Structure formats: C-alpha cells, structure tokens
Amino acid sequence: MTETQPSATQPSPANEMDGPKLVYILYFISLVVGVTSIAGVIVAYLKRGEAGAAAASHYTYLRSAFSTP
C-alpha cells in the first residue's frame, strides 16, 4: 500500500497552534526577562505569513498586544 505524506507547506492542524503558543510563552516569560517579548514579536511577524487562518489571527493579536502598553 502507498502511504500519503502530508504536504510540507501546510502544517497539520495539531501543530498549527504551536507557534502562537510559543509566542504566548515568550510574552509570559517577559514579565521576568523583558527581552523575550521582542523575540516573541519577531516570531509572530515571521510566522504569520505561513500560518493557517486560526493561527494567523493569533499572530495578528500577539503583534498588536506587543505594541499596547
């Protein structure tokens, strides 16, 4: 039998939300170490273009949350 492999360009639904979770964790850690919030906004900016609709909305929110005091 042939096995079908998922496309490399589309993340699986389970892994799609791993990027936003990473950014949320970096923002949380920034309460102690402020530099990690900058890393979080960079990740959110870079990953938004390749994300699905649900993850893209999280990235948009996370980018706007960074600029809000």
SVG drawing of the C-alpha trace seen along z (x, -y; Angstrom):
<svg xmlns="http://www.w3.org/2000/svg" viewBox="-9 -52 25 54">
<polyline fill="none" stroke="black" stroke-width="0.4" points="0.0,0.0 1.1,-3.5 1.2,-6.0 0.3,-9.6 2.5,-12.1 1.2,-15.5 2.3,-18.4 5.4,-20.1 3.9,-23.6 0.7,-23.0 1.1,-22.3 -1.1,-19.7 -4.0,-21.1 -2.4,-19.8 0.9,-21.6 -0.7,-24.8 -1.1,-26.3 2.4,-25.5 3.8,-28.8 1.3,-31.0 1.8,-29.0 5.5,-29.7 4.8,-33.4 2.4,-33.4 5.1,-31.6 7.7,-34.2 5.4,-37.0 4.7,-35.4 8.5,-35.0 9.0,-38.6 7.3,-39.5 10.7,-38.4 13.1,-38.9 11.8,-41.7 13.9,-40.8 11.9,-37.7 8.9,-39.9 11.0,-41.2 11.8,-37.6 8.1,-36.8 7.0,-39.7 9.7,-38.7 8.4,-35.1 4.9,-36.3 5.9,-38.6 7.8,-35.9 5.3,-33.0 2.1,-34.9 2.6,-34.6 2.8,-30.8 0.1,-30.2 -3.5,-29.0 -6.5,-31.2 -6.8,-30.4 -3.1,-30.8 -2.8,-34.0 -5.5,-35.7 -3.5,-34.8 -0.3,-36.2 -2.1,-39.4 -3.4,-39.7 0.0,-39.0 1.7,-41.6 -0.9,-44.2 -0.6,-43.2 3.1,-43.9 2.6,-47.5 -0.1,-48.1 1.4,-49.1"/>
</svg>
